[in-house]
Amino acid sequence: NPGKSISLIEQKNMGLAEARNTGIRAARGQWIMPLDSDDRFAPDYLKRVAETSQAEPDINVIYCNLQMFGAKQDLLVPPSAPTLELFRQGNVYAYASAYKKALWEKAGHYLPVIPFGCEDYNFWIYCLQAGMRARHLNEVLFYYRRPEGSSMVDDVNAHYPEVMACVHTCHPQIFEPMQLLQDHEVLAGMHLHTFERIEKTIQQF
């Protein structure tokens, strides 16, 4: 891509969260928009984000509707005004939402030790606590691939209670004490595979 300001950063595999952190650290722009290799943006997604950010300079997150393709064809329309209660129930935003780099810095980056996935859900909770001011673009601007037999999705589904317990216990000020007690019971009896995955990542970082 001659003449284009594109940088290729190579590092050993340290997981999705740290791959994003590395790219964001190197980014020189004010806004960040992650995109994994098998998904895609609508042709005007970047333009719509730029227009919205210029019209509303106080916002620091811009998110849109999500259309799945591949093994699933679901359309996901997130709420126009996400609340703390909604975040307690589960993830609200697609990972490919736009956000200011300053918010990523204030939120404390993506946490690399959440096993099997859901780094984005954990990150959005940090952003909520760091002063998220979001705008919903009520149109399909992001397309998320759901392939048959996705190993990442299978891992999350197989260990879902443990993954959620890890996320919840990172935010004791957000989740209710009874929920956290249940989460600690789940983690106390976690599968050996989960334990080894967490131990390896902690050592790595």
C-alpha positions as CSV (number, residue, x, y, z in Angstrom):
1,N,0.0,0.0,0.0
2,P,2.4,2.7,-1.1
3,G,1.7,6.2,0.2
4,K,-0.6,4.8,2.9
5,S,0.1,5.2,6.6
6,I,-0.1,1.6,7.5
7,S,2.1,-0.1,10.1
8,L,2.6,-3.9,10.6
9,I,3.5,-4.8,14.1
10,E,4.8,-8.3,14.8
11,Q,4.9,-9.9,18.2
12,K,4.7,-13.4,19.7
13,N,1.2,-14.6,20.3
14,M,0.1,-13.2,23.7
15,G,-3.6,-13.4,23.1
16,L,-6.3,-11.1,21.6
17,A,-6.3,-8.6,24.4
18,E,-2.6,-7.9,24.3
19,A,-2.7,-7.8,20.5
20,R,-5.2,-5.0,20.7
21,N,-3.3,-3.2,23.5
22,T,-0.1,-3.3,21.4
23,G,-1.8,-1.8,18.3
24,I,-3.5,0.9,20.4
25,R,-0.3,1.9,22.1
26,A,1.3,2.4,18.6
27,A,-1.8,4.3,17.2
28,R,-1.3,8.0,16.7
29,G,-5.0,8.9,16.2
30,Q,-7.5,10.2,18.7
31,W,-10.0,7.4,17.9
32,I,-9.7,3.6,18.0
33,M,-11.7,1.1,15.9
34,P,-10.7,-2.6,16.3
35,L,-11.4,-5.0,13.5
36,D,-10.5,-8.7,13.5
37,S,-9.4,-10.3,10.3
38,D,-12.6,-12.3,9.6
39,D,-15.1,-9.5,10.1
40,R,-15.9,-6.4,8.1
41,F,-17.1,-2.8,8.3
42,A,-19.8,-1.3,6.1
43,P,-18.2,1.0,3.5
44,D,-19.4,4.2,5.3
45,Y,-18.8,3.1,8.9
46,L,-15.6,5.2,9.3
47,K,-17.3,8.2,7.7
48,R,-20.3,7.9,10.0
49,V,-18.0,7.7,13.1
50,A,-16.0,10.8,11.9
51,E,-19.2,12.8,11.3
52,T,-20.7,11.8,14.7
53,S,-17.5,12.6,16.6
54,Q,-17.2,16.0,15.0
55,A,-20.8,16.8,15.6
56,E,-20.6,15.7,19.3
57,P,-17.1,16.2,20.5
58,D,-18.0,15.3,24.1
59,I,-18.8,11.6,23.4
60,N,-16.1,9.0,23.7
61,V,-17.8,5.8,22.4
62,I,-19.7,5.3,19.1
63,Y,-21.4,2.0,18.5
64,C,-23.8,0.6,15.9
65,N,-26.1,-2.3,15.0
66,L,-24.4,-5.6,14.2
67,Q,-25.3,-8.1,11.4
68,M,-24.0,-11.6,11.7
69,F,-23.0,-13.6,8.6
70,G,-21.8,-17.1,8.0
71,A,-23.3,-19.8,10.3
72,K,-25.7,-17.4,11.8
73,Q,-27.6,-14.4,10.4
74,D,-28.8,-12.7,13.5
75,L,-29.3,-8.9,13.6
76,L,-28.3,-7.4,17.0
77,V,-29.6,-3.9,17.8
78,P,-28.0,-2.6,21.1
79,P,-30.0,-0.3,23.4
80,S,-29.8,3.4,22.7
81,A,-29.0,4.2,26.3
82,P,-27.0,1.4,28.0
83,T,-27.3,1.4,31.8
84,L,-25.3,-0.2,34.6
85,E,-28.0,-2.8,35.0
86,L,-27.7,-3.8,31.3
87,F,-24.0,-4.3,31.7
88,R,-24.6,-6.5,34.8
89,Q,-26.6,-8.8,32.6
90,G,-24.1,-9.1,29.8
91,N,-22.1,-7.3,27.0
92,V,-23.9,-4.4,25.3
93,Y,-21.5,-3.3,22.6
94,A,-19.8,-5.0,19.7
95,Y,-16.0,-5.1,20.0
96,A,-15.7,-3.1,16.8
97,S,-17.2,0.0,18.3
98,A,-15.2,3.2,18.1
99,Y,-13.8,4.8,21.2
100,K,-11.3,7.5,22.1
101,K,-7.8,6.4,22.9
102,A,-7.9,8.6,26.0
103,L,-10.8,6.4,27.3
104,W,-8.8,3.2,26.7
105,E,-5.9,4.8,28.7
106,K,-8.2,5.8,31.6
107,A,-10.0,2.5,31.6
108,G,-6.7,0.6,32.0
109,H,-6.5,-1.2,28.7
110,Y,-7.8,-4.7,27.8
111,L,-7.2,-7.2,30.6
112,P,-5.2,-10.1,29.1
113,V,-5.9,-12.7,31.8
114,I,-9.6,-13.3,31.2
115,P,-9.6,-16.9,29.9
116,F,-11.2,-18.0,26.6
117,G,-12.6,-14.6,25.6
118,C,-15.0,-11.8,26.7
119,E,-12.1,-9.4,27.0
120,D,-14.3,-6.8,25.3
121,Y,-17.1,-7.2,27.8
122,N,-14.6,-6.7,30.6
123,F,-13.1,-3.7,28.9
124,W,-16.5,-2.0,28.4
125,I,-17.3,-2.3,32.1
126,Y,-13.9,-0.6,32.8
127,C,-14.9,2.1,30.3
128,L,-18.3,2.6,32.0
129,Q,-16.5,3.3,35.3
130,A,-14.0,5.6,33.6
131,G,-16.7,8.0,32.3
132,M,-18.1,6.5,29.1
133,R,-20.3,8.9,27.1
134,A,-21.7,6.9,24.2
135,R,-23.7,7.5,21.0
136,H,-25.7,4.8,19.2
137,L,-25.8,4.8,15.4
138,N,-29.0,3.0,14.7
139,E,-27.9,1.3,11.4
140,V,-26.0,-1.8,10.4
141,L,-22.4,-0.7,10.0
142,F,-20.5,-3.8,11.4
143,Y,-20.7,-7.4,10.1
144,Y,-19.6,-10.1,12.4
145,R,-18.7,-13.6,11.0
146,R,-19.9,-16.6,12.8
147,P,-18.1,-19.6,11.2
148,E,-19.1,-23.2,11.8
149,G,-17.1,-24.8,14.6
150,S,-15.3,-21.7,15.8
151,S,-12.8,-22.8,18.4
152,M,-13.0,-19.4,20.3
153,V,-16.8,-19.5,20.6
154,D,-16.7,-23.2,21.6
155,D,-14.1,-22.5,24.3
156,V,-16.2,-19.6,25.7
157,N,-19.4,-21.7,25.6
158,A,-17.7,-24.7,27.3
159,H,-16.4,-22.6,30.1
160,Y,-19.0,-19.8,30.2
161,P,-19.8,-19.8,33.9
162,E,-16.1,-19.6,34.7
163,V,-15.5,-16.8,32.2
164,M,-18.3,-14.8,33.5
165,A,-17.1,-15.4,37.1
166,C,-13.7,-14.0,36.1
167,V,-15.3,-10.9,34.6
168,H,-17.6,-10.3,37.6
169,T,-14.9,-10.7,40.2
170,C,-12.8,-8.0,38.4
171,H,-15.6,-5.5,39.2
172,P,-16.7,-6.1,42.8
173,Q,-18.1,-2.6,43.0
174,I,-20.5,-3.3,40.1
175,F,-21.9,-6.8,40.9
176,E,-24.0,-7.7,43.9
177,P,-22.4,-9.5,46.8
178,M,-24.6,-12.6,46.3
179,Q,-23.5,-12.8,42.7
180,L,-19.9,-12.5,43.7
181,L,-20.3,-15.3,46.3
182,Q,-21.7,-17.6,43.6
183,D,-18.8,-16.6,41.2
184,H,-16.2,-17.4,43.9
185,E,-17.8,-20.9,44.3
186,V,-17.6,-21.4,40.5
187,L,-13.9,-20.3,40.5
188,A,-13.1,-22.5,43.5
189,G,-14.3,-25.5,41.5
190,M,-13.0,-24.4,38.1
191,H,-11.9,-27.0,35.5
192,L,-8.2,-27.8,35.5
193,H,-8.0,-26.5,31.9
194,T,-9.3,-23.1,33.0
195,F,-6.9,-23.0,36.0
196,E,-3.9,-23.8,33.8
197,R,-5.0,-21.2,31.2
198,I,-5.2,-18.5,33.8
199,E,-1.9,-19.5,35.5
200,K,-0.1,-19.4,32.1
201,T,-1.4,-16.0,31.3
202,I,-0.6,-14.5,34.7
203,Q,3.0,-15.8,34.3
204,Q,3.2,-14.4,30.8
205,F,2.2,-10.9,32.0
